Amino acid sequence: MSEFILLMHDDAPTDDEAWAPYIRGLQQRGCFEGGSVIGDGIAARKRGTPAPLSTQIAGYIRVTAGSLEAAKALLAGNPAYEAGATVEIRELPRSD
C-alpha cells in the first residue's frame, strides 16, 4: 500500500456537515491516516524573496491505497470534490 495526500482547494463552497461522515467512512475502510484544514501562514526562504504563499489549498487528508486510481476512488463522497472543488492527489513516496 502506498500513502497519498488529497489536497482540497478552496474553489467551491462545501457543506461543512458532510465532512464527518466522509472521514468516518475512510476510517471504517482502514485507509484514513490523518488530515486537517489549513490555516494562515507565511512563505519563507533562506535567501531572496520567497514565492507567494499559496492561498488555494484549504485542507488535506492522508490516505493509504494500492494505486493512484484506488486513491482517486476514495474521492467519492468527499465534500470538496462533490461540490465541484479541485482536489489534487499526490503520492507520498517513502524514503528509505
C-alpha positions in Angstrom: 0.0 0.0 0.0 1.1 3.5 -0.8 0.4 6.7 1.0 -1.3 9.6 -0.7 -2.3 13.1 0.2 -5.5 14.7 -1.0 -5.2 18.5 -1.2 -8.5 20.2 -1.2 -8.6 23.6 -3.0 -10.9 26.4 -1.9 -12.5 26.9 -5.3 -16.1 25.8 -4.5 -18.2 26.1 -1.3 -18.6 22.9 0.7 -21.0 21.5 3.2 -19.1 21.5 6.5 -21.5 18.9 8.0 -20.6 16.4 5.2 -17.0 16.0 6.4 -17.6 13.9 9.5 -19.5 11.1 7.7 -16.9 11.1 4.9 -14.0 10.8 7.3 -15.8 8.1 9.3 -16.2 6.2 6.0 -12.5 6.4 5.3 -11.7 5.3 8.9 -14.1 2.3 8.5 -12.2 1.2 5.4 -8.9 1.5 7.2 -7.4 3.9 4.8 -7.5 7.2 6.8 -4.1 8.4 8.0 -5.0 11.9 9.1 -5.8 15.3 7.8 -6.7 18.9 8.7 -7.9 22.2 7.5 -5.0 24.5 6.6 -4.8 28.0 8.3 -2.9 31.1 7.6 0.9 31.1 7.5 3.9 32.6 5.8 6.3 31.7 2.9 9.9 31.7 4.0 13.2 31.3 2.1 16.7 31.5 3.4 17.9 33.8 0.6 15.9 36.1 -1.7 12.2 36.7 -1.9 10.0 33.6 -1.3 7.3 32.6 -3.7 3.9 33.9 -2.7 2.0 31.8 -0.1 -0.5 29.5 -1.8 -4.0 30.6 -0.8 -5.9 28.0 -2.8 -5.3 24.9 -0.6 -7.9 24.7 2.2 -7.1 21.3 3.7 -5.6 17.9 3.3 -6.3 14.2 4.0 -3.7 11.4 4.1 -4.9 8.0 2.9 -3.4 4.7 2.0 -4.3 3.0 -1.2 -3.0 0.4 -3.6 -2.6 2.8 -6.5 -3.3 6.3 -7.7 -6.6 5.0 -9.2 -7.6 3.5 -5.9 -6.8 6.8 -4.2 -8.9 8.6 -6.8 -11.8 6.2 -6.0 -11.7 7.5 -2.4 -12.9 10.9 -3.6 -16.5 9.5 -3.8 -18.3 11.4 -1.1 -15.5 13.9 -0.5 -17.4 17.1 0.2 -15.0 19.3 -1.7 -14.9 17.0 -4.7 -18.7 16.6 -4.7 -19.1 20.4 -4.6 -17.0 20.8 -7.7 -13.8 21.9 -5.9 -10.4 20.9 -7.2 -8.7 18.0 -5.3 -5.1 17.2 -6.0 -4.0 13.6 -5.3 -0.2 13.3 -4.7 1.7 10.2 -3.8 3.9 10.4 -0.7 6.9 8.2 -1.7 8.7 6.5 1.1 12.3 7.4 1.5 14.3 4.5 2.8 
